[in-house]
Amino acid sequence: MTIEAVSRQGDDLVIRLYIQPKASRDQIVGLHGDEVKIAITAPPVDGKANAHLAKYLSKQFKVAKGQVNIEKGELGRHKQVRIESPREVPEAISALLA
C-alpha cells in the first residue's frame, strides 16, 4: 500500500506536507517524496509558521482558517493537514488527486 500525498475523506481533503520555512515567497512547490512541498515565508518560531501555513492554505482552498486543521506535525516540517469542505482546490493539488 502506498501512502498518498493527497486523499479525500468524505468532503475533506487530507494532505501530507513537507514545509520549507523562511522561503522568499509562499507557494506550493510540488511533490517531495510522498508529501506535497510548500514554501512559506514565516520563520519556524513560536508557532508563526503554522499560523502562516493555515492562513495560506485557507486562501488557496477558499475556506476559513478554522477549516484548516494540522492533525500531525505541529512542531516539525512533516505535517498532515485536513482541509474541511474546500470550496476550491489549487491546480497543483487537484493534479495529485487524479
C-alpha positions as protocol buffer text, in pm:
chain_id: "A"
residue {
  index: 1
  type: MET
  ca { x: 0 y: 0 z: 0 }
}
residue {
  index: 2
  type: THR
  ca { x: 143 y: 335 z: -99 }
}
residue {
  index: 3
  type: ILE
  ca { x: 86 y: 647 z: 104 }
}
residue {
  index: 4
  type: GLU
  ca { x: -73 y: 924 z: -98 }
}
residue {
  index: 5
  type: ALA
  ca { x: 24 y: 1286 z: -56 }
}
residue {
  index: 6
  type: VAL
  ca { x: -338 y: 1396 z: -105 }
}
residue {
  index: 7
  type: SER
  ca { x: -652 y: 1198 z: -27 }
}
residue {
  index: 8
  type: ARG
  ca { x: -1023 y: 1262 z: 8 }
}
residue {
  index: 9
  type: GLN
  ca { x: -1205 y: 1166 z: 326 }
}
residue {
  index: 10
  type: GLY
  ca { x: -1571 y: 1245 z: 270 }
}
residue {
  index: 11
  type: ASP
  ca { x: -1593 y: 1614 z: 183 }
}
residue {
  index: 12
  type: ASP
  ca { x: -1250 y: 1685 z: 334 }
}
residue {
  index: 13
  type: LEU
  ca { x: -901 y: 1674 z: 185 }
}
residue {
  index: 14
  type: VAL
  ca { x: -614 y: 1530 z: 387 }
}
residue {
  index: 15
  type: ILE
  ca { x: -273 y: 1647 z: 267 }
}
residue {
  index: 16
  type: ARG
  ca { x: 69 y: 1526 z: 380 }
}
residue {
  index: 17
  type: LEU
  ca { x: 306 y: 1823 z: 370 }
}
residue {
  index: 18
  type: TYR
  ca { x: 675 y: 1899 z: 383 }
}
residue {
  index: 19
  type: ILE
  ca { x: 720 y: 2263 z: 489 }
}
residue {
  index: 20
  type: GLN
  ca { x: 1008 y: 2489 z: 387 }
}
residue {
  index: 21
  type: PRO
  ca { x: 1003 y: 2790 z: 624 }
}
residue {
  index: 22
  type: LYS
  ca { x: 1173 y: 3125 z: 560 }
}
residue {
  index: 23
  type: ALA
  ca { x: 1124 y: 3100 z: 183 }
}
residue {
  index: 24
  type: SER
  ca { x: 1129 y: 3404 z: -44 }
}
residue {
  index: 25
  type: ARG
  ca { x: 757 y: 3362 z: -118 }
}
residue {
  index: 26
  type: ASP
  ca { x: 460 y: 3143 z: -34 }
}
residue {
  index: 27
  type: GLN
  ca { x: 397 y: 2870 z: -289 }
}
residue {
  index: 28
  type: ILE
  ca { x: 301 y: 2510 z: -347 }
}
residue {
  index: 29
  type: VAL
  ca { x: 628 y: 2372 z: -484 }
}
residue {
  index: 30
  type: GLY
  ca { x: 517 y: 2021 z: -583 }
}
residue {
  index: 31
  type: LEU
  ca { x: 583 y: 1667 z: -471 }
}
residue {
  index: 32
  type: HIS
  ca { x: 867 y: 1595 z: -227 }
}
residue {
  index: 33
  type: GLY
  ca { x: 876 y: 1217 z: -196 }
}
residue {
  index: 34
  type: ASP
  ca { x: 530 y: 1117 z: -77 }
}
residue {
  index: 35
  type: GLU
  ca { x: 444 y: 1466 z: 51 }
}
residue {
  index: 36
  type: VAL
  ca { x: 346 y: 1800 z: -102 }
}
residue {
  index: 37
  type: LYS
  ca { x: 619 y: 2059 z: -50 }
}
residue {
  index: 38
  type: ILE
  ca { x: 500 y: 2405 z: 46 }
}
residue {
  index: 39
  type: ALA
  ca { x: 733 y: 2700 z: 87 }
}
residue {
  index: 40
  type: ILE
  ca { x: 623 y: 2972 z: 330 }
}
residue {
  index: 41
  type: THR
  ca { x: 787 y: 3300 z: 425 }
}
residue {
  index: 42
  type: ALA
  ca { x: 730 y: 3271 z: 801 }
}
residue {
  index: 43
  type: PRO
  ca { x: 1008 y: 3152 z: 1033 }
}
residue {
  index: 44
  type: PRO
  ca { x: 958 y: 2833 z: 1239 }
}
residue {
  index: 45
  type: VAL
  ca { x: 939 y: 3026 z: 1567 }
}
residue {
  index: 46
  type: ASP
  ca { x: 663 y: 3030 z: 1830 }
}
residue {
  index: 47
  type: GLY
  ca { x: 403 y: 2874 z: 1600 }
}
residue {
  index: 48
  type: LYS
  ca { x: 435 y: 3153 z: 1343 }
}
residue {
  index: 49
  type: ALA
  ca { x: 497 y: 2909 z: 1058 }
}
residue {
  index: 50
  type: ASN
  ca { x: 189 y: 2701 z: 1149 }
}
residue {
  index: 51
  type: ALA
  ca { x: -32 y: 3011 z: 1172 }
}
residue {
  index: 52
  type: HIS
  ca { x: 105 y: 3139 z: 842 }
}
residue {
  index: 53
  type: LEU
  ca { x: 56 y: 2798 z: 680 }
}
residue {
  index: 54
  type: ALA
  ca { x: -307 y: 2783 z: 795 }
}
residue {
  index: 55
  type: LYS
  ca { x: -369 y: 3133 z: 658 }
}
residue {
  index: 56
  type: TYR
  ca { x: -201 y: 3050 z: 325 }
}
residue {
  index: 57
  type: LEU
  ca { x: -392 y: 2722 z: 283 }
}
residue {
  index: 58
  type: SER
  ca { x: -722 y: 2886 z: 377 }
}
residue {
  index: 59
  type: LYS
  ca { x: -672 y: 3134 z: 92 }
}
residue {
  index: 60
  type: GLN
  ca { x: -569 y: 2863 z: -155 }
}
residue {
  index: 61
  type: PHE
  ca { x: -870 y: 2643 z: -76 }
}
residue {
  index: 62
  type: LYS
  ca { x: -1115 y: 2934 z: -18 }
}
residue {
  index: 63
  type: VAL
  ca { x: -1210 y: 2826 z: 335 }
}
residue {
  index: 64
  type: ALA
  ca { x: -1199 y: 2988 z: 679 }
}
residue {
  index: 65
  type: LYS
  ca { x: -878 y: 2945 z: 879 }
}
residue {
  index: 66
  type: GLY
  ca { x: -1077 y: 2733 z: 1126 }
}
residue {
  index: 67
  type: GLN
  ca { x: -1136 y: 2477 z: 848 }
}
residue {
  index: 68
  type: VAL
  ca { x: -760 y: 2413 z: 814 }
}
residue {
  index: 69
  type: ASN
  ca { x: -651 y: 2170 z: 1085 }
}
residue {
  index: 70
  type: ILE
  ca { x: -296 y: 2050 z: 1144 }
}
residue {
  index: 71
  type: GLU
  ca { x: -357 y: 1690 z: 1251 }
}
residue {
  index: 72
  type: LYS
  ca { x: 6 y: 1578 z: 1281 }
}
residue {
  index: 73
  type: GLY
  ca { x: 341 y: 1753 z: 1293 }
}
residue {
  index: 74
  type: GLU
  ca { x: 277 y: 2071 z: 1491 }
}
residue {
  index: 75
  type: LEU
  ca { x: 648 y: 2101 z: 1574 }
}
residue {
  index: 76
  type: GLY
  ca { x: 814 y: 1959 z: 1263 }
}
residue {
  index: 77
  type: ARG
  ca { x: 848 y: 2011 z: 889 }
}
residue {
  index: 78
  type: HIS
  ca { x: 643 y: 1700 z: 812 }
}
residue {
  index: 79
  type: LYS
  ca { x: 274 y: 1768 z: 867 }
}
residue {
  index: 80
  type: GLN
  ca { x: -66 y: 1623 z: 793 }
}
residue {
  index: 81
  type: VAL
  ca { x: -334 y: 1882 z: 733 }
}
residue {
  index: 82
  type: ARG
  ca { x: -710 y: 1841 z: 692 }
}
residue {
  index: 83
  type: ILE
  ca { x: -897 y: 2095 z: 479 }
}
residue {
  index: 84
  type: GLU
  ca { x: -1267 y: 2080 z: 569 }
}
residue {
  index: 85
  type: SER
  ca { x: -1502 y: 2101 z: 268 }
}
residue {
  index: 86
  type: PRO
  ca { x: -1272 y: 2304 z: 38 }
}
residue {
  index: 87
  type: ARG
  ca { x: -1460 y: 2535 z: -198 }
}
residue {
  index: 88
  type: GLU
  ca { x: -1170 y: 2536 z: -444 }
}
residue {
  index: 89
  type: VAL
  ca { x: -871 y: 2307 z: -497 }
}
residue {
  index: 90
  type: PRO
  ca { x: -549 y: 2457 z: -638 }
}
residue {
  index: 91
  type: GLU
  ca { x: -439 y: 2301 z: -967 }
}
residue {
  index: 92
  type: ALA
  ca { x: -114 y: 2169 z: -814 }
}
residue {
  index: 93
  type: ILE
  ca { x: -319 y: 1974 z: -559 }
}
residue {
  index: 94
  type: SER
  ca { x: -602 y: 1859 z: -786 }
}
residue {
  index: 95
  type: ALA
  ca { x: -343 y: 1707 z: -1023 }
}
residue {
  index: 96
  type: LEU
  ca { x: -236 y: 1477 z: -736 }
}
residue {
  index: 97
  type: LEU
  ca { x: -594 y: 1358 z: -679 }
}
residue {
  index: 98
  type: ALA
  ca { x: -624 y: 1204 z: -1025 }
}
